[in-house]
Amino acid sequence: MATAIAKRAVDLGGVSIGRLAPLASQLFALCEQKAWPQLERLSAVLFFRAGQVSFIEQGAPFPGEEPAVVIPMEPVIRELRERLLAADIEVQSSLAFPPVAVVSRRRR
């Protein structure tokens, strides 16, 4: 999820990948704390000068006066879901040899 946010910031927000490095660990930590349905209703806010990342409810007033990049999470999650559902999932192939029973021998 954090990688998808970073990609969107670079591709659509014009942010250089190097500017995201100081925010990376915080971004990953915040993404791990919430499930996708929760994130879907939020926007990621990247404060570069302060080195902080936060999530706000979509439509909520902007927190603070510092310039930031705001990334709505709904399109990010929709894109990830579409990719996961469209992915070719390899079915487990049959074993090349028959199953064998494993018998343990007791030592006396």
Secondary structure per residue as TSV (DSSP state, phi and psi in degrees):
chain	resnum	aa	ss	phi	psi
A	1	M	-	360.0	-45.9
A	2	A	H	-62.5	-36.9
A	3	T	H	-66.1	-39.2
A	4	A	H	-65.0	-37.8
A	5	I	H	-65.2	-44.6
A	6	A	H	-61.1	-42.9
A	7	K	H	-60.6	-42.9
A	8	R	H	-66.2	-38.9
A	9	A	H	-62.9	-39.1
A	10	V	H	-73.8	-51.3
A	11	D	H	-68.8	-44.3
A	12	L	T	-104.3	-26.3
A	13	G	T	-95.6	-8.0
A	14	G	-	71.5	19.6
A	15	V	-	-84.1	135.8
A	16	S	-	-75.7	145.6
A	17	I	H	-60.5	-31.7
A	18	G	H	-64.1	-29.5
A	19	R	H	-73.8	-18.6
A	20	L	H	-83.8	-19.5
A	21	A	G	-53.3	-46.5
A	22	P	G	-65.6	-18.4
A	23	L	G	-96.8	-9.2
A	24	A	H	-57.6	-52.0
A	25	S	H	-64.2	-38.9
A	26	Q	H	-66.7	-40.9
A	27	L	H	-63.0	-45.3
A	28	F	H	-62.6	-43.6
A	29	A	H	-62.0	-43.6
A	30	L	H	-66.9	-38.3
A	31	C	H	-66.3	-33.1
A	32	E	H	-70.3	-20.7
A	33	Q	H	-82.5	-15.9
A	34	K	S	-126.0	145.8
A	35	A	-	-79.3	158.4
A	36	W	H	-54.5	-43.6
A	37	P	H	-60.9	-32.3
A	38	Q	H	-70.9	-45.5
A	39	L	H	-63.7	-30.2
A	40	E	T	-59.4	-27.2
A	41	R	T	-94.9	7.1
A	42	L	E	-115.9	170.4
A	43	S	E	-124.6	138.5
A	44	A	E	-84.0	135.3
A	45	V	E	-119.2	119.7
A	46	L	E	-105.9	110.5
A	47	F	E	-98.6	100.2
A	48	F	T	-72.5	-42.2
A	49	R	T	-64.6	-40.3
A	50	A	T	-85.6	-13.5
A	51	G	T	68.3	38.4
A	52	Q	E	-128.0	153.9
A	53	V	E	-128.2	139.8
A	54	S	E	-146.5	166.4
A	55	F	E	-116.2	138.6
A	56	I	E	-127.3	154.8
A	57	E	E	-63.5	140.5
A	58	Q	T	-61.4	133.5
A	59	G	T	87.8	-6.6
A	60	A	S	-73.5	154.3
A	61	P	-	-60.5	146.1
A	62	F	-	-65.0	130.0
A	63	P	-	-84.1	102.6
A	64	G	S	103.7	-179.1
A	65	E	S	-112.5	-8.0
A	66	E	S	-73.9	140.3
A	67	P	-	-61.7	145.3
A	68	A	-	-154.5	165.9
A	69	V	E	-104.8	127.4
A	70	V	E	-111.1	126.4
A	71	I	E	-122.3	109.4
A	72	P	E	-63.2	133.3
A	73	M	H	-82.2	-24.3
A	74	E	H	-56.4	-48.1
A	75	P	H	-66.0	-32.5
A	76	V	H	-64.4	-47.6
A	77	I	H	-68.9	-38.9
A	78	R	H	-59.8	-44.7
A	79	E	H	-63.4	-42.5
A	80	L	H	-63.8	-41.6
A	81	R	H	-62.3	-44.5
A	82	E	H	-60.8	-41.5
A	83	R	H	-65.1	-42.1
A	84	L	H	-65.9	-39.9
A	85	L	H	-73.1	-28.1
A	86	A	H	-87.5	-10.1
A	87	A	S	-67.6	138.9
A	88	D	-	-76.1	116.1
A	89	I	-	-96.7	122.1
A	90	E	-	-75.4	125.0
A	91	V	-	-77.3	142.4
A	92	Q	-	-63.8	128.1
A	93	S	-	-81.4	162.4
A	94	S	-	-70.5	154.3
A	95	L	-	-70.1	146.3
A	96	A	S	-79.7	-6.0
A	97	F	S	-140.5	155.4
A	98	P	-	-71.9	153.6
A	99	P	-	-65.1	146.8
A	100	V	-	-126.3	136.4
A	101	A	-	-72.5	138.5
A	102	V	-	-104.2	121.5
A	103	V	-	-116.2	130.0
A	104	S	-	-89.7	143.8
A	105	R	-	-102.9	132.7
A	106	R	-	-88.6	138.6
A	107	R	-	-88.9	142.7
A	108	R	-	-107.1	360.0
